[in-house]
Amino acid sequence: MLSRRIIACLDVRDGRVVKGVRFEGHRDMGDVVELARRHRDAGADEIVLYDIAASPRGTCADPAWVGRVARDLDIPVCVAGGIRTVAQARSLLNAGADKVSINTPALERPDLIAELADAFGRQCVVVGVDSRRDGDGEWRVRSHSGDASRMRALPRRTLDWIAEAQERGAGEVVLNCMDSDGTRDGFDLGQLAAARAVCAVPLVASGGAGRAAHFEAAFRVDADAALAAGALHDGSLEIGALKRALDGAGIRVRLT
Amino acid sequence: MAPAVAIVDAGGANFASVRCAFERLGARAAIASDADGLRGADRIVLPGVGAAGPAMALLRDRGFDQALRSAGVPLLGICLGMQLLFATSAEGDVATLGLLPGRVEALPPAPGVRVPHMGWNAVATVGSTPLFDGIPPGTQMYFVHGYAAPQGVDCIAVATHGATFAAAVQRGTTFGVQFHPERSAGPGARLLDNFLRVPVP
């Protein structure tokens, strides 16, 4: 039986892990290889490397440091940040990444999803969805969310986009619920459950991770994986303890 | 001298991580872009990410199909590389290498069973095999795939995702694993190390 996955997400700039508050004042946390290995040793099932500098610079994540991480790690690595073409994705996969994650470029040009799936197989293609509840109660997607000054609210409904992304070849969907992001009050379970109902490929919960109970709740609404960033980096959440708690609650995980 | 591992470039995207995994074990590993690149290798690895049809076309173009059928050294197919060892694949309905009898089929959809099968899943060995030396039954390995081989005569380990399928196969010194040992942490490294220790016939 398949385990539920715990994914550690690292924000990276020029090969250094950085941590920001509301997209500003990024603080250096250390070398990406060292921090990725620390999460691996702690029991992370997968690492997501998000190049936060790529999109604003009009480039894609840098294969040089992605390669350094991929050579060192022996768990799956997914890379996100400014990937707009098959050639860019290939350079990252050839550097050792296992999957690429696309967000704004997929919204701008949905054909990109199928192009990547045709080139590498859909298991390589992750579509990240940034979603927020609007005043009328409807969940809709946001683009350019990596940069607060450029973020745009789109008319596209989140659930419609999840269905479309799968149709086009997404092999996995990461649903980042922006209203709960950074709160550490738990994942947006209502939205996750609604997404689950339209998502037949693996679904990753993102936004709001704080305690083990939050992960348990996300898995009870049938998310396949849950992603954490801030709570892992500041040490308030420890993956080993988290997994033992989940195991104790009857959720199947990989214990290391 | 450390064994020389030739890694077949079948156009997939994961040969870099496979090479890194062997290098972490102290093996010499090189990417072979055509059949000549397999000469002198003590071990051959056929990795694979992508689809069966394009991968087979590429193997034929580069002369790998004949070379792999007469390799004479231990061979390990990983993921799609394992699937290509069989006779045919339902993915694109193509003839594959035919080193093992059988047909690779799509994982059947079922309620609560997501395809692609993505993540860590328990692997149970069937009988004893040197490939799983020191790897306890039920150890979790990392899988990412939408097609799988049925439990045939060459099956040495199984996993279950909705249906039960062959997680590993062996016929003589030809091996295949449906999961990704290069991304399966310590147990995956142990399996690759076991493969390096299989005696050359």
Interface residues (C-beta under 8 A of the other chain):
Chain A: M1 L2 S3 R4 R5 R40 D45 G67 A70 R71 D72 D74 I75 P76 R90 L93 N94 A95 G96 D98 A119 F120 G121 R122 Q123 C124 G171 E172 A200 V201 P202 L203 D222 D224 A225 R254 T256
Chain B: A13 N14 A16 S17 C20 A21 E23 R24 V49 G50 A51 P109 G112 R114 V115 P116 H117 M118 G119 W120 N121 A122 Q140 Y142 V144 H145 G146 T160 H161 H180 E182 R183 S184 A185 G186 G188 A189
